[in-house]
Amino acid sequence: IAAGERRRAAGRAQAEADMRAAGFEPLEPYPGARVRWLCRHVVCGRTVHPRLFGIRAGKGGCRACAGRAPVDRAAAEAEMRAVGMEPLEPFPGRVRDRWRCRCMTCGHIGTPALNNIRRGQGGCYACAHRAGRSLDVA
């Protein structure tokens, strides 16, 4: 019984350390890996209920902050240029917002989202459409 209690205590300590490392301050005792755990998100100060299982799997934990991580504007512009899109306006501020750009290959003006670019989608719809047509004809 004593050995089991020592293992559970070590597991609770590790769970709290993992949550703190992910940016959450536990507000109640450890309930289990797959149970929602009342915590405060250190970044935004909101009270949230993430699961330790999800945090350890690399998921967020704060829905309010999801997709709103600060993005360096210069890095965002460099990412767009790397896929052949020249930004025509300043970065909108969030990765999911549409961004008006011109394709450096064909000159088409489109509105790709940086999030889609990061997922591996091309930036220019017109170039992608032409590439698909040329494959069908050949």
N, C-alpha and C positions, 0 to 999 in steps of 0.2 A: 504494500500500500504506500509506503514511504517513497519508494523508488518511482512509482507512478505519479505521485504528487510532485516530486522534483522535476520529472519530465514535463508535466503540465505547466509548472511555474516557469520553466525555461522556455516553453512554447509561448506563454503569455508575454514574457519579456521580449522574445524575438518578434512577436506580432506587433507589440507597441513600437519597437525600434523600426520595423519595416514601415509602419504608418507614418512615423515621424520623418523618416527618410524621404517619403513620398510627399511630404508637406502637409500632413494632417495631424492635429493634436487630438488624441482620444479624450472624450468627455465622459465615458463610462467604461466599466471593466470589459475586458475582451470577451465577446459573446461566442466566437467561433469563426472559422475562416469563410463560411458560406452564408453568414448571417449579417444583415446590415448593422453597421457599427456607428453609433453617434459620435461624430468628430467635428472639429472646427478646421476649415481649410485656411491655412496660414496665409496664403497669397491674397485671398479676397475677403477673409473674415467670416464667410458664410458658414452656417451649421449645415452639414451634409451627412449622408448615411451611406458611405461606400462599403463594399465588401472587401475584406482582406484578400480573398481569393482573386478578385478582379485587379486589385492594386498589384499583387504579386505577378499577375499575368501581363502587366504593363498597361492596363487601362487607366483612364483618368481617375475620376472619383468625384469631380465637381462639375456638374452639368452646366452651371452658369459660366464656368471658365472654358468649357470645351470649345475649341476652334477660335479662341480669342487670345491666344498667346501673342505677345508682341513680336512683330516681324520687322527686321531691319529693312528699311526702304531701299537702300543701295543693294543689298543682297537680293531682294525681291526683283529689282530691275535686272540684275545680272542673271537671275534664273530665267526670266522671260527672254532675254537676249540669247541665252544659251540654246533655247529651243527655236530661235529664229523669229521672235516677235519683238518689235520695237514699241515700247510704251508711248502712247500719245498724250497721256495725262498722268498726274501723280498717282502713286499707289493708293488705292482706296482705303487701306488700313487693315482689312481683314482678308485672310486667305480665301474665303468663300465668296467674296464679292467679285462681280464682273469687272474687268479692267480693259479699257479700250486700247487696242494695240494694232499695229500694222505688220503684216507678214513681210519679212525681208526677202522672201523668195518670189512671191507673186504680187505683192502690194495690196492684197485683200485686207480690209479693216474688219476686225472681229473683236469679240469681248470674252476672251477666256478667263477663267478663274485660276488664280495661282494654285489653289488646292488641286484642281484637275491636272495642271501641269506637273505637280509633284507626284501625282498618281500614275504618270506615264502617258497621259493623253497628249496628243499633239496640240499645238497652239492654233493652227490655221484649219478651219473647216474646209475651205476651198481646196487647199492642197491635199487634204485627206480624201476629199470627194474625188478629185482628179486621179489620185493614186488608186483608189478603188475601181474607177472606171477603166483605167488602163489595164488593170489586172483582168477585168472581165472580157475586154476586147481581144487580148493576146491569147 
